[in-house]
Amino acid sequence: MLTKRKWVLSFVFVLSFILLAKLEGNSTLSTNYASLLLEPQKPTEIYKQVVAWITRSDELISVSAPVSNPPLIEYKSIQPLEDGAILSIDKSQDLYASEDGLIVFTGYRKKTGKTLSILYDTGETATYGFVDEFSQLPYTTVNAGDIFGTIENEILYVQVEKEGKMLETDELIEWLAVTYE
């Protein structure tokens, strides 16, 4: 048995169809929907038009929204230090994950202070030293764009291991530049 809402909807549909047919018959509307619906030999055309009305268009609409992939870190200079590099920072910043990955170490190291290491799904292991605050626990996953730490001092140590070797300073600059995109 049909509900009251379905009866009302079907009644409105029939009235709209009758009104459409009358307006097309009086040449008030220049469409041919009523005659098309009455021709049983063209069901595919009716189906295509109904689908076009119902489905969303494939056009992309530009909207204003926050950047989904914030930059990893903004720095003003970089200097090599052992297997990584020291970045000079202007202001306190949040640290964002550049890819999906797993935090494999959070702790304190003698040379880099509070340190955090992430094993990214790309196979790279990035280590960040002189971090002031950790936002994630060890052995938790991070998604691209997630905040995993905060720096408030003026320096950050970064070391990246890719395919079993540590990136040199110039390669590290390129790695950081790719992260910015």
N, C-alpha and C positions, 0 to 999 in steps of 0.2 A: 504494500500500500504506500502511496506517495505521501510525503509529508506536506504540510501546508506551504512551506517555503518552496518546495519543488513545483507545486501547483501554481503558485504566484509567479515563479520564474518562467514556467512554460506559458502561462497566460500573457505575460509581458513579451515573450519571444514571438508568439503568434500575432499579437497586436502590432509589434514592430514590423513583422514581415508584411502584414496587410497594409500598414501605413507606407512602407517602402514601395510596395507594388502600386499603390494609388499615386504616390508622388512621381514614380517613374512613368506611369501611364499618362499623367497630365503634363509630362515633359518638364516638371519642376526640378527633378534630379536628372543628371545626364549619365547616370550609371545604369548598368544592366544586371544588377545582382538578382532581382526578382525573377527575371526571365531565365537567368542562368540556373537558379535554384529549381525552377519548374521543369527544366529539361533533364530528364533522367539519363540521357545518353552521355552526359558529361560529368560523371561523379568525381573524376580525378581533378578537374579544374576547381570544383567546389572544395574538395579536400585541400588542395594547395592554398586556396584563399583563406580557408579557416585556419590552417596551420600558420600562414603568414600573419594572421591577426593575433593568434595566441602566442606564438614563440617570440622570444626576444630577438632583436637584431644582433648581428655579429659586430656591429660598430663599437669601437672603444670610445668611451666618454672620459675626458680628462677631468679629474677631480683634484681638489687640494687636500692633501693628507700629509701626515708626518713622513719623513723619509724612513723606509722600511729597513734599509741597511745603513745604519749610521757608521761614520768612519771609526776604525779601530782606535786610533789615537791621533791627536793633533800635536805635532812637535815642531820646534824651531831649528834644532840642529841634531846631528847624530855623530857619535864618535865610537870607533871600534874599541871593544874591551873583551879580551880573551876570545871565547867562541861566539860572542854575541856583540851587542852594541848598546851604548848608553844614549837615550833620547833626552834632550833638554826640553822641558815642558814649561809653558807659560803659566798655566792655571790648573787648579784641581779638575780632574776629569774622571768620568766613568770609563771603564774598559769594556769593549764589546767583542764578542766572539765573531770572527770573520766567517766561519763555517760551522756546520754541525759537528759536535765532537764530544769527548769525554774528559773530564778533569781527572788527571792521573796523580797530581801532587799538589798539596797545599801545605806549606810549612815555612820553616825558617832555615835559611842557609847562611853560612858565615860570610860569604862575599856579596850576596845579593839581598840579604835581609828577608823580609816576608816575600815568599816566592810561590808562584802558581804555574803549573804546567798543564797544557791541554793537548790531547791527542786528537787532531781533527780527522774527520772521515776521509780527507784527501790523503792521509798517510803522514802528514807533517805534524811534528811535535813542537809547539811554541811554548817557551818558558818566559815568564814575566817576573822580574825582580823589582824590589823596592816598592811593592804594592802596599798601600796603607790599610785597605780593608777588603776582605774576601766577601763576595756576595753569594758564593756557591760552596758547597761542601765537596770534599774529595770523592771521586767515583760517582759523580752525578753527571748527567748529560746536559749539554748546552746546545741551543739552536743558534743559527746565524742571527746576529743582532741582539742576543741576550747579554745582559750586563753580568760580568763575572767578578769584577773588582773595581776599586776606586784608588786613584793616586791623588795625593794632596801635596806631596813634596815636588821639587823641581826636576827630578830625574826618574827615568824608568829604564830598567834593563830588559832587553828583548833578545832572545836567542831562538833560532828556528832550525830544526833538524829536518832535512828533506832527503828521502832515499838514502839514509844512513850517513849523510855528511852534513856538517853545519854550514849554514849559508854565510858567505862573506858579507862584509858591510854593504858593498854595492848591490849584491843580490837581495840583501835584507831591505834595502831601500826600494827595490822593485817589488818585493813581497808586500811591503807596507803600502805601496802605491796601488797595487792590484786590490788590496783590501779596501781602499778608499772608494773604489768604483761601485 
